[in-house]
Amino acid sequence: MKNLEGVTRPDQYRALSLSTVAFTVCFAVWTIFSIIGVRIKQDLGLSETEFGILVATPVLTGSISRIFLGIWTEQLGGRRVFSILMLVTSVCVFLLSYVETYWMFLIAALGVGLAGGSFIVGIAYTSYWFEEEHQGTALGIFGAGNVGAAITNFGAPFLLIALGWEHTAVIYAVVLAIMAVVFWVFTKEDPMTMARRRAGAHGTSALTQLEPLRHPQVWRFALYYFFVFGGFVALASYLPRYYVGAYDVSIAVAGTLTALYSLPASVFRAFGGYLSDRFGARAVMYLTFIVSLVCLFLLAYPETRYAIQGKEGLIEFSLAMPLWGVVVLTVLLGFFMSLGKAAVYKHIPVYYPNHVGSVGGLVGMIGGLGGFFLPITFGIVLDLTGVWTTSYMVMFVLVAVSLVWMHMAIRRMERRRIPELSEERYRYLPEVQESPGGNRRKTGETDART
C-alpha cells in the first residue's frame, strides 16, 4: 500500500496496541448492564422481558451508531473520532449514577451504548496501518478487545457488592475519560487520512461511502456477524441472569462463570485472524458454525424426566445439564465464536479497501443488532415457556439457518464460476479451488456482487 511508505513497525504496533486497549475499555463499558442490570432488576422488580430490554438497549445504540461513525472515521480520521467518542460516552456513563426510574434507565442506556460504536472506528483506524497480508491478524488482535466483557463480568460484581451500582458507573466513567486523553496524546493519525490531507483532498461523501452497500455480499457477511458477534454480546449480557436464575448462584459467581465464556470469546479473535490469513476465512466460518451447532444442541436440551415401563414396573430417571457442563460448553462455544468474528472481518479490507468504515459499519451494525434483539427474545421466550434453555434453542435455530444459507450461497457461486461443478451433487466443503486454467484462487475470492 503506497500510503504506508515511511510507516515503521513501531508506528504500527503503537497504533494497534493503543486502539486495542481503548476498545477493551469501551467494550467493558458497553456491557456494564450485564452486571449492574441484575441489581437494578431486583430493585425495580422487573420481569424477564423488561430485563432483556434493559441489557439490550445499549447494544441498539452501539449498533446503529456504527454506520455514521464509520463514515465520520473515513472523513475525519480515526484518532479524532475515537477520542471524542470516548469522552462523550464517559459523560453518559457518569450521568447513569443519577437515574432512578426504569424509563430513565432505558434513556441512559442509549447513551452508554455509544461505547459499542468504537468497534468500527478502531477497525478502520487499525486496518489503515497494515499491509493487506497482515490485516487479518492485526484486526483479530484489535477485536480481542471484546475481552472487555470478561473484565466487566469478573470485576464489576465485586465493585457492585462493595460500592453499589451507582459508584460502579462513576468508576467506569472516569476510566473511560482517562483512556480518551491517553489515546489522543499518544497516537498518530492513520496513514490514509494523512495522505488525503497532504493531497488537499476532502473526505469521501457519505453517499459514495454507502455505495458498496448495494452488493448482497455485504449483507451476507452482516448476517454471519449477527450470530458470531451479536450472539456473543447477547450471551455475555444474559448469562449472569441465567446462572442466577437457573442454578441459584450468587451474582459474583455468575459474573465469574460468564467471564469464563467471555474470555475465550474475546482473546482468541487474534488467533482467528491468523487462521483466516493462513487457511482462509471460509474454512473458519464452516468450523465455527458446525461446532456451534453441536454445543447449542447440548445446551438447549432442557431438564427432562423419563418414565419407562420395565418388567417389574416403572423405571424413572431424568436428564439435566449440570452447571459444570454448561460452563464447559459455553467456553467452547465462545472460543469458536471468537474465531468466526475474525473470519467475517477478514473479508472487508480485501473486498472493499476504500470503504472499510462504511461496509464494516454496516456489518458491525447488523451484528450488534443481534446483541439487541436476542436478549429481548431470550426474555420473551422465557416468560412464555418458563424453560431456561429456550435461549439456547433460539441460538441453535439461528446457527442452523446461517450454516445452510452460507453453504448454498457458496455452492451457487462455484457453479456460476465453474459450470462443470453443476454435475456434482456431493462435494467436500472447499476452501481453495483450482480454476480451469490451473491457477489457484484465494480463499473467499468471489464476485463482490454475489
Buried (B, 14 or more C-beta within 10 A) or exposed (E): BEBBEEBEEEBBEBBBBBBBBBBBBBBBBBBBBBBBBBBBBEEBEBEBBBBBBBBBBBBBBBBBBBBBBBBBBBBBBBBBBBBBBBBBBBBBBBBBBEBEEBEEBBBBBBBBBBBBBBBBBBBBBBBBBBEEEEBBBBBBBBBBBBBBBBBBBBBBBBBBEEEBBEEBBBBBBEBBBEBBEBBBEEBBBBBBBBBBEEEEEEBBEBEBBBBBBEBEBBEBBBBBBBBBBBBBBBBBBBBBBBBBBBBEBEBBBBBBBBBBBBBBBBBBBBBBBBBBBEBBBBBBBBBBBEBBBBBBBBBBBBEEEEEEEEEEEEEEEEEEBEBEEBBBBBBBBBBBBBBBBBBBBBBBBBBBBBBBBBBBBBBBBBBBBBBBBBBBBBBBBBBEEEBBBBBBBBBBEBBBEBBEEBBEBBBEBBBEBBEEBEEEEEEEEBBBBEEEEEEEEEBBBBEEEB
